[in-house]
Amino acid sequence: MAETPEEISYADFAKVDIRVGTIVQAEPFPEARNPSFKIWVDFGEPLGVRKSSAQVTKHYRLEQLTGRQVAAVVNFPNKQIGPFMSEVLVLGFPDEDGGVVMIGPDKPVPNGGKLY
């Protein structure tokens, strides 16, 4: 039986800053412990371009990533991933085998839009 999630208030939810951005650059990340790509996401002004390590190699090839809009948490502290500093957490859901499927809008929206 699944565990019931802890209830939170809207104020708790509002603390998590989830924004939409467009991937503008993607590179291999061979130094990562788990198969990953380095990606740069443009969130528009005032956030600009932020980088992230994304374990999305199961479902995506590098050439599929540039131009794709994704959702990311932009107010986590930076995290060192091997030799790379990740600045945002790109969001996704696991498939039946644990591979990450990124989430994003189903229609183009302006970069920097906040999830509500």
N, C-alpha and C positions, 0 to 999 in steps of 0.2 A: 504494500500500500504506500502511495506517495505521501511524503511529509507535507503538511500544510505550511505554506510560506508564512513568515511573520508579517503581520499587517503593518503598513507604514502610512503616514499621513501624506497629503499632497505636498506639504512643506518639505518632507523628506525627499519625495520624488523631484521636486523643483531644484534641489541641491545638485542633482546629477545633470550636467550640461551636455546634452546630446545634440550634436549639430550634423548637418549634411555638408558634404564636400565632394569635390571631384578629384579622382586620382590623376595626377599630372605626370608622375614618373614612377617607374617600378624597376627594380633590379633584383638579381639573384642575391641570396644571403647564405652562401655556402658555410659560413662560420657558425650559423645558428645550430643549436643542439637538436631542434626538431625542424623538419623541412619548412622553410619560410621564404618570404620575399620581403625586401625593403620597399616600402611605398611612401610616396609623398602626396599629401592630400591638400588641395586648395580649399580653404574655408571662407574665402573672401575677406573683406575688411571687417573688423580690425584684426582678426586672427591670423590671416595670411596662410602660408603653406606650413604644414606640420608633418613630421615623419612618424612612421610606425613600422613595427615588425609584424607581419601577418602570416599566420600559419594556414594559408589558403591554397597550397600547392596541389591538393587533391582535385579540386574542382576548377582551378583557373590556371591559364598559362599567362606568362608575362605580357604578351601582346594583347590579351583580353582586358587587362586592367586599366590602362590609360584611357581616360574619358568616362569611366564608370563612376556613378555617384554612389557614395556609401555613407552610412551613419557611424558616428564615432563619439565616444566620451572625450571631451576636450579639457575637462578640469581635474583629471587625475594628475598626480605628480609624475614627472619624467621617470622612466624606468630603463636602466642599463640592461641591454640584451646582448651579451657578448661584447663585441667592439662597437655596437650601435646603440645610440640613445633614442628610445622610443618616446614620443611626446604626446601621443593620443592612443586610445584603444578603439580600434575598428571593430564594429559589432557584427556578430554572426550567430547562426544557430548550427548545432551539430546535426549531421545526417545520421542515418542508422548505424554507420560505422565510426562516428566521431569526427568525420571530416567537416571542416568549417564551410558553411554557405553564408556569404556576406549578405547583410541586409542594406537596403537603400530604397528610395522612392520608386514607384512604378511609373512615374512621369517626371520629366526634368523639372527641377525647382532651383531657385537661386542658392548659390553656395552660402553657407553660414546660417541657414534657417534652423531655428531651434525646435526640437521635438516637443510637442505638448499634447 
